Amino acid sequence: DHPSAKPLLLYLPGFDGTLVAPFLQFPELGTVFDVRGMLVEMSDRSTFAELVEGVLEYLEKERRGREVYLAGESFGGILACA
């Protein structure tokens, strides 16, 4: 399946900002979902509201009529619930 035909799964990392967890721990997710990850640089000083807005803008652009799932670790879990 082409990735754009699969539901979109956006992984929101914790404070360390790494994207390692979903790709190493759950590689089989890629068989069902188009797995993407939000990268937040350690130097990024965006407010919480700005991060939420960035996630929403990204999802609007990439959704293309697909179902969307959010997965968050630590701080990313809070961001996913916002």
C-alpha positions as CSV (number, residue, x, y, z in Angstrom):
1,D,0.0,0.0,0.0
2,H,1.1,3.5,-0.7
3,P,1.6,5.4,2.6
4,S,-1.0,8.0,1.6
5,A,-3.7,5.3,1.4
6,K,-3.1,4.3,5.1
7,P,-4.5,6.2,8.1
8,L,-2.0,8.8,9.4
9,L,-0.4,8.1,12.8
10,L,1.5,11.2,14.1
11,Y,3.9,10.4,17.0
12,L,4.5,13.3,19.4
13,P,7.7,12.8,21.4
14,G,8.5,13.7,24.9
15,F,10.8,16.5,26.0
16,D,13.9,14.8,24.6
17,G,12.3,15.3,21.1
18,T,13.6,12.1,19.7
19,L,11.7,10.0,17.2
20,V,13.3,6.7,18.1
21,A,10.6,5.1,20.2
22,P,7.8,4.4,17.7
23,F,10.1,3.3,14.9
24,L,12.3,0.9,16.9
25,Q,9.7,-0.3,19.4
26,F,6.8,-0.7,17.0
27,P,8.1,-1.2,13.4
28,E,4.9,-3.1,12.5
29,L,2.9,0.1,12.8
30,G,4.2,1.0,9.4
31,T,2.3,-1.9,7.9
32,V,-1.0,-0.4,9.0
33,F,-0.3,3.3,9.3
34,D,1.5,6.1,7.5
35,V,3.7,6.8,10.6
36,R,5.0,10.3,10.9
37,G,6.8,12.0,13.8
38,M,7.0,15.5,15.1
39,L,10.5,16.7,15.6
40,V,11.1,19.5,18.2
41,E,14.6,20.8,18.3
42,M,16.1,21.3,21.7
43,S,16.6,25.0,20.8
44,D,12.9,25.4,20.0
45,R,11.3,27.9,22.4
46,S,7.7,27.7,21.1
47,T,4.9,28.1,23.6
48,F,2.5,25.2,24.3
49,A,-0.1,27.0,22.2
50,E,2.3,27.4,19.3
51,L,3.1,23.7,19.4
52,V,-0.6,22.8,19.4
53,E,-1.1,25.1,16.4
54,G,1.8,23.6,14.6
55,V,0.4,20.1,15.1
56,L,-3.1,21.2,13.8
57,E,-1.6,22.9,10.8
58,Y,0.5,19.8,9.9
59,L,-2.6,17.5,10.3
60,E,-4.7,19.8,8.1
61,K,-2.0,19.7,5.4
62,E,-1.3,16.0,5.6
63,R,-4.7,14.4,6.4
64,R,-6.1,14.3,2.9
65,G,-9.3,12.7,4.0
66,R,-7.7,10.0,6.0
67,E,-8.3,8.9,9.6
68,V,-5.8,10.5,12.0
69,Y,-4.3,8.9,15.1
70,L,-2.1,10.7,17.6
71,A,0.4,8.9,19.8
72,G,2.3,10.8,22.4
73,E,5.0,9.9,24.8
74,S,5.4,12.0,28.1
75,F,5.0,15.6,27.1
76,G,3.8,14.5,23.6
77,G,0.9,12.7,25.3
78,I,-0.2,16.0,26.8
79,L,0.2,17.7,23.5
80,A,-1.9,15.0,21.8
81,C,-4.7,15.6,24.3
82,A,-4.8,19.4,23.7
